[in-house]
């Protein structure tokens, strides 16, 4: 039973890795050929990648607009997403977002968590 669970995990993560490569190739394609995404094997991993990209972009846009309520809304959505899908880049964006609106307590809390999860980069 444990072997089958391990096999499922290996299959999922190997297809998720492949999906990350295909998505990166799509992002780096100068023509923006969406047909590249037809090579995705794991649609769940692609959904996670897209959510990550959109959350980060929405948060940066809210920071640039200077709308505190939007920054808080997207930062909370990003924190909820990161509870299941931790990502170093999104941590950085959320910390910067809270810092831009003066939420020092949240900045310190997330910075401590980021240092714990990513000790080499924080």
Secondary structure, DSSP 4 states (H G I P E B T S, - for coil): -HHHHHHHHHHHHHHHHHHHHHHHHHHH-TT--GGGGGG-S-HHHHHHHHHHHHHHHHHHHHHHHT-HHHHHHHHHHHHHHHHHS--HHHHHHHHHHHHHTT-HHHHHHHHHHHHHH-TTT-
